[in-house]
């Protein structure tokens, strides 16, 4: 039996907009449509409910703000993430929607990469929260039903260890997990005499982003960049982690310099495809990253810090050459 597809409810009184969004999203998602606020409220409360709602603001009879207020007031629908559709691009209107509980905005005319990226981000956050709720329920059940204290303590420690391995903001592996994973794969590379690659990444002019857009927007930027990088990794053996602040790292076991270059190009493109505005960047008008890649076939006596240092040097070179670029070591070290 195939994996269940996420369901998106599109609410718009204009058939033209419905058709565009249906054509864009239908290959990946199950689609429900509503042409007005009343239909939207009924379909949102259906069983099973949609996983996400795209809601037009400007509609006759009942506008998007009123629909959102009713959705948030109903226990059946209050947890469904809502992305507003608007042609206004007005910061005051955006603030109003966010205060009412909207998760995000997309602007008409639609940019397909932005639409799909923002939907994917909200669905990832939704399922992350659902996993957290499941975890909390599991902990509660353990506390209520397990009589053996040692067994409860063991399971609790496993959960805590897992939680300690992931970054609280972005949901991807954190620095601690990165260090463990790199050391583990480093030792494996020594045993098997295989190459290992590392890509260090930094969001370009992120301090300017925080200073001008605010720390809340900065956190949202970090989350979207992290998810874009995480979703760009195709092999289960690879890892993307938050290295610290606005810096990320990607460990690529059994990967030579050529393979590292291909992955690095894919990571850089994934961030560009988010089309996150950054008017204060000196590299581009959108959020970009700089990347440095290095490869080693380690031997006994070598240290993973050698690989980190070399990748950092290439990252520094990428910044020095203008940013929004990948610089690789010419060959394996």
N, C-alpha and C positions, 0 to 999 in steps of 0.2 A: 504494500500500500504506500503511495507516494506521500511525501511530507506535506502537511497542511500549508496552504498559501495564505498570507496575510490578506485581510479584506479591507478595502478603502471605500468609504462613502464620500462621493463627490456631490456637493450641494451648490448649484448655480442655476440661475433662472435663464441663462443664455445657452442655447443648444450648441453654439459655436465653441464656447469654452468647454462644455461637457465633452464634445467630440475630441477636442485636442487632448484633454487630459486622459480620456479613455484610451485613445490610440497610443499614448505614451506609456501608460501604466499597465494596460491589459496583459502584456507579455509576462509581467512579474507578479501581478496581484489579481485577486478576485475583486471585481468592481460592483458597487451599488451606486445608484444615482438618485438624487432628489432635486426637484425643480423649485421648491420653495421651503420656507421654514417649517411649516406644519408637516410636510412629508419627511423632512430631515429628522424631526423629533421622533416620529413614529418608527422610522427605519433604524435610527440609532438605538432605540429601546428594544429592537427585535432580538430574538434568540436564535443563533448566537449574535452578539452585537458586532459592529465593525471594529477593526483594530485601530483605525485612524480615520479622522474626518478632515476633508478639504472643504472649507466653508467660505463662500463668497460673502463679502460684507454688504455690498449694495444690492438688496433685493426688495421687491415690493411687499407690502403688508407687514412682514416681519423681517427686519434686517439681521445681519450676521451677529451683531452684538446681543440682540435679544435672544436669538437661538442659542448662543454660547452661554448666556446667563441661565437659561432653562436647562441646558445640558448639565451644567455644573451643579444645579440645584437638585437633580434627579440622581438618586443613589445608583440607578442602573447604568447611567451614562457618564457620571462625573469623572471617572478615571480614563475615559477615552481621550487621547491627545488630539487637539484641534489645531490645524494650520489654517490661518486666514488667507484668503485670496483677495488681493486688492490691486487697484490701478492707481492708488493715491500716492504711496510712498511718503506719507506724511508722518513725521516722528511722533507728533502728538497723538494721531490716530493709532499708531503702532503701540504707543505706551498705554493707551486706553484698552486695547485688545489684550495686551500682556497682563494688565492689572485684573482683567476679567478672567484670566486663566488660559489664554491662547498660548500654545507651545512655540509657535513661530509664524512667519509671514512668507508668502511668495507673491511676487509682483507680476502683474500683467503688463505687456505681453510676456508669455512664459519663456524662461530659459530652461530647456530640458535637463541639462546637467545640474542646475541649481535645484529644480523641482525634485528630481530623483534623489539627489544627495540629502536634501532636507527631510524628505519622507523617510529615507533609510535611517538617518540619524535619530528621528523621533521614534521609529519602530524599534531601533536598537535600545534606546533609552527605556521604552515601554517594557520590552522583554527583560531588560536588566532589572527594572523595578519589580517585575513579576517574579523573577528568580529570587530577588531579595525577600519578597513576601513569602515565597515558598520556603526559603531558608528559615525565616522567622517562625513560620508555622511548624517546620520540622523541629526547630529548637524547642518550641513550646510543647510539642508532642513528646519529645524526649524527656523534658522535665516532668511531664505529667504521668508518663506510662512506664519509663524504664526504671526498674527496681534496682538494678545493679549499678552502684555508683561508679565503679571502675569503667564500665562500658559507656556510661553517660559522659564521663570525663574524657575518655578516648575520642568519642565522636565529636565532642565539643572542641577538643584541641585540633582535630583535623579541619573542622570548619574555620577556626581562628587562623590556622596556618594558611588556608586558602585565601581568606580575606586579607591577610597580611601581605600576600603576594601581588595584590592588584591595587592600582592607583585609585584613590577614592574619587577623584574628579573625572577622569577619563574612562575608567573601567578597563584599561589595558594593563598588562604586567608592569610592575613598578621597578625601581632601581634594585631593590633587594632581589627580586626574582630574576632580573637581568644578570646580576652578578653570579647567582647560582647557576643559571642556565649557561652562561658563557664559560664558566669553569668546567661544568659538566661536559659540554661539547668540545672544549679545548682538550680535555683528557681523552675523550673518544677519538679526536683527530690524531693525537699522539699515538694511540694504540693502533689505529687503522691506517696511519700515514696518509691522511686525506686533508685537502685544504679546508680552511674555514675563513669566511669573509665577515666583515663588520662594516656597517654603514652608520655613520653619525650624522644627525640632522638637526637643524636649528631653524625656527621660524624667523624669517627676515624682519628686522626692525620691530620686534614684538613689543619692546618697551614703548615705542611711539604709539603702537596700537593701544596698549593699556592706558597710556597717558591721555589719549584723545578720545577713545571710545568708552573708557571706564573698565573697572576690573570685572564686572559682571559680563560684559561683552567679551573681555579677554578670556574669561573662563569658558564661555561658549565657543570661542574660536579654538581654544585648546582641545575641547571635546570633539569638535567637528574634524579638526586636523588629525587627531588621534584615531578616530574611527575611519577616516579616509585611508590612513596608512595601514591600519589593522586589516581592513578589507582588501587591500592590494596584495597581501601576502597569499600566495596560492598553495604553498606546501605546508603541511601540518608540522614539519620539523623546523620551520623557521619561526622566528619570534620578533615582534615589534614591541618595544617597551618605552615607557616614559623615563628618560634618563635623569631629568631634573629640570624644573622651570619650563622653558619653552623648547627644551632639547629632547630629542628622541633617538633611539638606537635600534638597529635591525641586525640580528645575528642570523647568519646564513651558513649552517653546517654543510659540509661536502660541496662547497661552491667555490669555483675558481674566480679569477679577476673578471673574466668575460661575463660570467653569470651574475656577479655582483653589479656590474655596470648595467645590465638589463633590468635587474630589480630596482636599482637606484633611479633609472629613468622612469620606471613605472610609478615609483613612490612620488617623485617630483610632479609628474603629470596628474596624479590623483589629487594632490593639494591644489594645483592650478585649476582643476576641473570643478572645485567647490565654488569658485568665483566669489569668494568672500571679499567685500570691498576693504581696501586699506589705502586710503587717500594720502596717508602720511608716510608711506613706504618710499624709500629712495630707490627701490628696485623696480617695482611695478605699481599699478593702481589697485592690485588685489593682494591677498595673502599668498606668500610664496615661501619656499624653504630652500636652504642651501644644504648640500650633502657632500660628505667626504667618505670614500670607500677604500678599504685596504684588505688584503688577502695574505694569509700565511699558511704554510704547512708546518705546524709546530713540531718541535723535537723536545726530548727530555732536557730540562734545564731552562726552556723558554717559559715566559710568563705572559698571560693574556694582556697585561698592561702594555706590552710591546705593540699588540694589535690596536688597542684603544688609542695609544699615542699616535700611531701612524694614521689612523682614520681621522683623529682630531686635527692632525697637521693638514690633511687634505680638505677637511671642513674649513679650516682657517684660510686655506688657499682659495676655496670657492667663494668665501666672503670677500676676500681681497680682490678677486677678479670681477666683482660686480653683483654677486649673490644670484639667487634663483637659478642655480646650476649645480651640476654634479661634477666633482673632480675625483678621479680614481688614481690609485697607485698604478704605474705603468704596467707592472706585472706582479706576480706573486712574490712576496718577500722571502 
